[in-house]
Amino acid sequence: MPNIHPFQGWRYNPEVVEDAGTVIAPPYDVISPREQDTLYQSSPYNFVRLILNSAPGESRYSESARVLREWIKQRVVIQDQPEALYLLDQTFLLNGEQVTRTGIIAALELEEMGKNILPHEQTIAKHIEDRYRLMESTKTNLGQIFMSYRDRTMTVESMADTVREEQPVLDIRVPEHGRYALWRMTNPEVIRSIRKVLANTSAIIADGHHRYKTALRYVREHPAVPGGDRVMVTLVNAFNPGMQVLPTHRLVRGVRVPLADIRKSLERFFTIAELASPEELMRELGTDREKDIVRLGLYHRASSTALLLMLRNEEQINGALKQGPRAYQLLDVNILHQFVLKEIFHLDTENQADLERLHYLRGNTPAPEQLREARDYDVACFVKPPDLETLFTVAEAGLTLPQKTTYFYPKVYSGLVFRFFG
């Protein structure tokens, strides 16, 4: 991995903002218009005013910069002294059990992706343009780029207990999202140990591909700006027990084919078992399976029919998915896109117009529960998530997965700390 560095982070001033839980915000790309309104109303200092300003049109970028300057002037946000790495604990419930994910927030030296910094998902150009305009206006790393590395020695985790003996600089609870605790690490020996371990690893971008590409574009076009050659990241060990990858299921609109015709087409590729409900389908998908047996789920809304799909044979994979290691070919999402979305529903996931027919179910709420709330769909397609080792294998082979293949839970909220270089 390229070098990481401590930095002088900016944080909310507790003398002005007494409850930090009212001012942090989810990443910009998961904030719905309704949630944006709610965040605006929660506090005049909510971080949404920086990452997703509601000013009209092009003015939203200058407005974000104006708000940031005003907050600095009024000491709503203040800069830490001296430089530090930040230890971040996120404690949350998963399947009824409490889990803690531990990571390090640092300034990462930018480099082109592909060698040490590995992407795993495709990106959309318009999102990069949006984030670039915001960075150009504010000269700030406002959101986290969430990355994962592999360290079986668990260096960060072994140091964390000592760091936790100190008072955290931030300790808040977010409803339905868990607890955030943040500590500053300034001990040179601790920082050197962490940097040494990370220097011998590569890292995948788990969440924040657009933000990383934005930072790369910024340093290319503004090479003289001090500090622009680094970007703020949160790094989490792939072997940390809190490093969870959840599935992203697909909802498909515009399917006007009767179930009988869908089944007939599916039988070319899959053995099909009909189940009583989406709940039973998800239970079946959740059971252990042989490594090379791909199983998908499909729910036909009009007929209230749940189908378990089992790929018939590997020759189909060899013919349709020629590139990449076996782990890539056997990914549920690739099988779904090739043999169901493309072949059955004539939906090309490489075509942005076709992607308008897709919606997604993801998060910590059970999929059948989310499905009961969904309205605008004809068919729901269910997959199991890829494991982290598979993601590293795919990324190291130079391949990327379809958009929204993974859902790293929980998200890293914005506003815990940010990096101003302007």
C-alpha positions, -999 to +999 in steps of 0.1 A: +000+000+000+012+036-006+022+055+025-003+066+051+002+097+072-013+113+103-031+145+096-046+175+115-083+166+113-111+190+116-140+180+140-171+196+155-164+219+184-181+203+215-185+238+230-208+247+200-222+213+191-231+195+223-247+164+206-226+152+177-252+126+169-274+154+154-247+166+130-231+136+114-247+122+082-246+090+061-224+090+029-239+114+003-248+086-021-272+068+002-291+099+013-326+100-001-344+134-007-366+127+024-336+119+045-318+150+033-347+171+046-346+153+079-309+159+083-313+196+075-340+198+102-319+179+128-294+207+133-282+239+115-248+223+116-256+190+101-228+177+078-253+172+049-250+209+042-214+202+031-217+168+013-252+172-002-262+208-001-298+216-011-290+249-030-303+248-066-282+237-095-246+247-098-248+269-067-248+239-044-210+237-047-203+273-038-228+271-011-211+241+005-178+261+004-195+291+019-210+271+048-176+255+055-159+289+057-186+302+079-183+272+103-146+276+105-150+314+112-176+307+139-155+279+154-183+254+148-155+231+135-120+233+149-087+217+138-069+191+160-034+196+172-010+179+166-012+155+136-028+121+144-041+089+131-076+082+143-088+049+157-125+043+149-148+018+165-182+011+151-203-011+173-236-024+158-260-053+159-259-080+132-283-109+133-291-100+169-254-100+181-233-070+190-202-066+167-174-040+167-155-030+136-122-013+142-104+009+117-078+036+112-085+070+096-055+084+078-043+105+049-033+081+021-008+091-006-027+089-039-016+066-067-033+052-098-055+022-091-045-013-101-013-022-082-015-014-046-050+003-045-075-020-061-110-012-072-137-039-071-167-022-086-175-001-117-181+036-114-204+062-131-188+093-147-215+117-136-209+109-099-172+116-103-180+150-119-203+159-090-178+150-063-150+168-083-169+200-084-175+198-046-138+191-039-127+219-062-150+243-044-142+232-008-106+219-011-117+193+015-119+155+019-154+155+034-164+119+031-146+087+040-131+063+014-136+029+030-108+005+023-098-030+034-064-046+038-052-080+050-032-084+082-034-118+099-012-104+128-040-080+137-016-052+145-042-025+147-066-046+167-038-056+192-030-019+198-066-008+201-071-020+237-043+003+249-057+033+229-092+027+243-079+032+278-079+069+270-110+091+267-124+091+232-126+124+214-160+114+201-185+089+215-220+089+201-249+067+192-268+069+160-304+055+161-307+021+143-270+024+133-250+018+165-221+035+183-192+055+170-161+060+191-131+079+179-096+082+195-066+103+184-033+084+181-002+106+183+024+082+197+052+080+170+060+043+178+024+033+174+021+052+141+053+037+128+041+002+136+009+007+118+026+022+088+050-007+086+023-033+086+002-014+060+032-008+037+034-046+030-002-050+019-025-040-009-060-026-003-093-028-020-117+001-021-147-013-003-168+019-006-159+052-022-147+044-057-161+077-069-144+097-041-110+080-048-113+087-086-123+123-077-091+128-056-070+114-085-085+138-110-081+167-086-043+161-081-038+157-119-055+190-126-042+209-095-008+194-089+005+225-071-022+225-043-004+215-011-020+184+004-040+176-027-018+145-033-033+128-003-069+117+005-086+108+038-094+071+041-108+046+067-088+013+066-102-019+081-085-052+083-103-079+063-098-103+092-115-080+117-147-097+129-167-065+123-158-065+086-192-076+072-203-078+035-240-080+030-259-088-002-274-063-026-306-078-041-322-066-073-358-054-080-367-054-117-394-033-133-409-036-167-413-074-167-446-082-186-439-118-192-462-144-175-446-166-149-450-198-170-429-182-198-403-170-173-400-205-159-397-221-193-369-197-202-351-202-168-352-240-173-326-236-200-300-226-174-314-236-140-330-264-120-360-248-103-376-255-070-408-236-060-410-224-024-438-211-002-426-176+004-397-151+001-389-159+038-385-196+030-365-187-001-341-165+019-337-193+045-328-217+018-303-194+003-288-189+037-279-225+042-245-239+034-238-249-002-212-267-021-186-242-033-192-246-070-230-248-069-246-214-077-280-208-062-301-177-068-336-166-057-364-151-077-398-138-065-425-131-091-448-104-075-479-108-096-482-146-088-466-144-053-443-172-064-408-178-050-383-198-070-349-213-060-327-214-090-297-238-092-274-235-122-274-267-142-238-271-151-204-254-153-202-255-191-227-227-192-203-205-171-174-214-193-192-203-224-207-171-211-181-158-186-147-166-202-125-141-184-112-141-148-105-167-121-131-193-111-140-172-081-151-144-105-171-167-128-190-183-099-201-150-083-238-150-077-241-115-091-223-124-124-246-154-129-276-133-121-267-106-146-257-130-174-283-158-172-313-140-156-313-102-162-297-104-196-310-137-211-345-137-195-354-101-189-333-086-217-317-061-194-282-051-202-264-039-170-238-022-191-265+001-205-273+031-183-308+033-197-315-003-188-302+003-153-332+026-147-353-006-145-333-017-115-338-009-078-319-024-049-326-040-016-297-039+009-289-032+045-293-049+078-331-053+076-341-088+064-348-088+026-384-102+029-393-073+053-379-048+028-398-065+000-431-060+018-424-022+018-414-022-019-440-012-045-425-004-079-412-038-092-423-069-110-396-094-100-372-096-071-338-114-075-319-125-045-282-133-042-257-143-015-228-118-009-193-125-020-168-131+008-138-108+012-113-133+000-132-135-033-132-098-036-095-096-032-090-124-057-112-106-083-095-072-076-060-087-078-069-102-112-076-067-125-114-072-127-143-052-114-178-063-104-211-048-115-222-017-096-238-024-063-225-059-059-215-054-023-229-037+007-203-031+034-222-027+066-223-004+084-215+027+063-189+051+077-208+083+085-195+117+073-187+144+098-168+123+124-136+140+112-126+156+079-095+168+061-092+204+049-062+211+027-072+245+012 
